[in-house]
Amino acid sequence: MKIIIHGPAAGPGPSGMIESWAPDQPVDVDDGDKKAVAWARYFVSTGLATLVEDAPEVPRRGPGRPPKASQAAPAELSAE
């Protein structure tokens, strides 16, 4: 993910550490770091940054595994 921060600005960066940014400084964010991507999207939502390249969408998983099929009882043999 890539954004441009419209500085001068200072505050917590994608790593959680205090950082400072120059005017229109590009920032690269690791797409695999969920917290950093959320941080960058928050900065874009406030207007402090402009989105250049968004992180790819992560396919969402379903609600979970389907329940196991109940095991059928063995068929009873009838005596004739």
C-alpha positions in Angstrom: 0.0 0.0 0.0 1.3 3.5 -0.8 0.1 6.8 0.5 1.3 10.4 0.4 1.2 12.2 3.8 0.6 15.9 3.5 3.0 17.2 6.1 4.6 18.7 7.9 3.1 16.3 10.4 4.2 14.1 13.3 2.5 11.3 15.2 2.4 7.5 15.5 3.5 5.9 12.3 2.6 2.5 10.8 5.1 0.8 13.2 3.5 2.5 16.3 6.6 4.7 16.9 6.4 8.5 16.7 7.4 9.7 13.2 7.5 12.9 11.4 6.7 13.6 7.7 7.8 16.3 5.3 5.3 17.9 3.0 3.9 15.4 0.5 6.1 12.6 1.7 5.4 9.2 0.2 5.0 6.3 2.6 5.1 2.6 1.7 3.1 0.3 4.0 3.6 -3.5 4.1 0.4 -5.1 2.7 0.8 -8.1 5.0 0.7 -5.9 8.2 -2.9 -5.5 9.1 -2.3 -2.8 11.7 -0.2 -0.8 9.3 -2.8 -1.0 6.6 -5.5 0.1 9.0 -3.2 3.0 10.1 -2.7 4.1 6.5 -6.5 3.8 5.7 -7.2 5.9 8.8 -4.8 8.7 7.7 -6.4 8.7 4.3 -9.9 9.0 5.8 -8.8 12.0 7.8 -7.5 13.9 4.8 -4.0 13.9 6.1 -2.9 11.5 3.4 -3.8 10.6 -0.2 -4.1 7.0 -1.3 -1.7 6.2 -4.2 -2.0 2.4 -4.2 -4.4 0.3 -2.1 -3.6 -3.0 -0.5 -5.2 -6.0 -2.3 -8.5 -7.2 -0.8 -8.1 -10.3 1.4 -10.7 -12.9 0.6 -13.0 -13.3 3.6 -13.5 -16.7 5.0 -16.9 -18.1 5.5 -18.6 -18.6 8.9 -16.6 -21.7 9.6 -16.6 -25.4 8.8 -19.8 -27.0 7.9 -21.1 -29.4 10.7 -20.0 -32.9 10.4 -22.5 -35.2 8.8 -24.0 -37.4 11.4 -23.0 -41.0 11.1 -25.8 -43.1 10.0 -26.6 -46.1 12.1 -25.8 -49.4 10.4 -28.8 -50.9 8.7 -30.5 -53.5 10.7 -30.6 -56.9 9.1 -33.9 -58.5 9.1 -34.1 -62.2 9.7 -36.3 -64.0 7.2 
